[in-house]
């Protein structure tokens, strides 16, 4: 698969990548997009233009700029729906995937689960999928089950049917934020539906990097986060089938999510607004729409091809240079993973390693990556993680490799 985007051209749209380091020093090499991506000028310009020319509250005013603000806000929703392959009235804006999961768990879960039901998750899930269920399950008497992670960083599906027996909900990440593993979502979703379970896919690490069609995935609900896909922080969302959204009770109460309120009750608004209480993140929705435009202009197939080429290069170069001194967690086949490399170098603590790399301009994440159960499966307390995106190229990989050599000089 050949990359068709030029990272050097793309990088010109990201002013932060040209910033001068305090006191001079090496250029900024940003390898932490799995945590949060950088923002192109078009996203920042769209938000600035909204604030300078159009700001007003949405869905409420009948004056011109209020109607224009509403049009821009709903335009962001329309673009996201197109990007994910869903319907516009199936996109609920939230802060991020974390809020999307909490919304679904608290609304759908409380309304549909009873004592003795089972929920199936995986050992590689982000805390955003695990903790909401760990909170609700004991309250309802629900059993939590988990698909194991094998030695290659893939899900062990050998007992999938047994674990689906009696399950009403399946939560699965499309791509691991630690291992990079691309999970067989459609296979799991089909098996889950055959067992009578609803399927929620965490798309935080997949939607920014791989063309997404929620219908092709076969899921019932899908969470996404704007700040990982070139958009602003504070906005993401939940896609769910309309019939599910219609049946689910509201999650938050207040203004905007109502059609009528009396002293003895209320009537909810239509979906998706039923789940969007209060003034929404208007400028952020505009910025997210601009991020979708940017990614679609590149082409998601080109994004995936570029990252696969870069990940392959990085894995080959790291192995050639450091051999057994460096362990890369997750699938050995680059095609089976997203552009995420979690690694251990000799016995250097990941936090120390990240600090030394930063001195050479290389930004990587160090820690448990909000996946402590997976860390225990890997028998580590933390990893260092490099993650790639559209503005990275082979020179960034080379900078990582050279910085690791400097770390080796310091510690050994």
Steps between C-alpha positions, in 0.01 A plus 500: 500500500668822386454827683354778286534793738806716542559554872735793428216681324246407768733617778490857364139522620606442863676807637590333830733259318716797396516659845835594643598304808581713806870568488529351152577135449365226275176531306174378650423138410147434617432127544203510737199529270334199663461725803402813310571609145618842393259738322537631144456870422164436333352369827629794701384745231150350491460540875646851500273605213197366685584699812581817307203500263221269611499421871153461651321222680355230278146369449357797690534838331310602187738782412745455213823411676320259733363316200844503336660366820243219507573422134874478568451286810267257324732508199767351725259221594421435135869472410567259787206284392640484148846419633371208705246375249204563731192717495507860617226440758705214649795718604495623860772749589686427825832618644681184390471121489507488880180700521347305211558171684367639828191630322430162345580296811289713733209545260478174305659288772271608782193468280580158355711292739398303804668278757656194339562660163858504370714769340797395286803728473868437419823518697635764263223755556571859595380605845221694327333171410591313818426743782138588410415129507700442818284773654163376373540121508492458881199729522300284259649160585647465151786260431809638322691267269816566299659377180866425567798645316743241363880517488492677160276775630186373327166403649457132580166409341521128570231527769300784344175305472520383860564852628212634291255256657265719702678823401286804424779747418841477333750787520811486283766739381551503125872573549698469821654824622788297649562207266372652177306177444225527239221283633263285289201716587261362239569139600436577865195714424339226291556244776369744761184570305439130453513471880263794546753761616536867412847603377679825585826575317759739642627677190732750669810347339345379175282783368793745459709248309285254305195552279196433717157369404299427812256287300779288354641451851167350599489681834204661675692791651836666432694759699746750351718783628568822310835594650664180370386569141644850450201667668476705820482364851167481679300340222440149375190297477283196500357344188224252574216348304201729509269236649738464795522876552122532480452235769775620735406740782685834515835507678524865606207731570464872440450737214509401133423132563132569566193567288281602792539537877226516762521502877391137498714367213667561167505381140834432332621653177561291188824309463782591489419816699334290772854419617654847460396693810604864531700721268712267286865540392412706193842621389640153566237344271598748231866410551422129492319546171809675362716209621275258312537715188878490538517122541261440213709726276803281574292182471477245778647227280806722456514563876499126568754424227736769631480377858548137400809592301635704792420233759668233289809717462511577873468137606768388255744775598450459873552125479806534278658763724417365846411134457399324820577809709173652383163327535206620292172388654219382275469324164823443311328560166469876433190439287323365810547820696443873495787749512569446871821352642520433872848385593745424776871575468732286714412570863456877461178620660264641235470835680878541507517401135233751399676775691828436321328481162337835568843654549560406138172643378313167480160489670376154601251395763607306809271335751217250520303676221172468693518123455623363834342153459686462171825608667451215745447258210829622351665468845623859490408810696533734202628530144641770279276559199571661165201565276492632145266716294474687172773754586765242590755351262805276494718784629291501818559127542872557449492773765339254744765238428785748540353633826480144635873469429559812709295348780716190481813715544349666806379187678770259393 
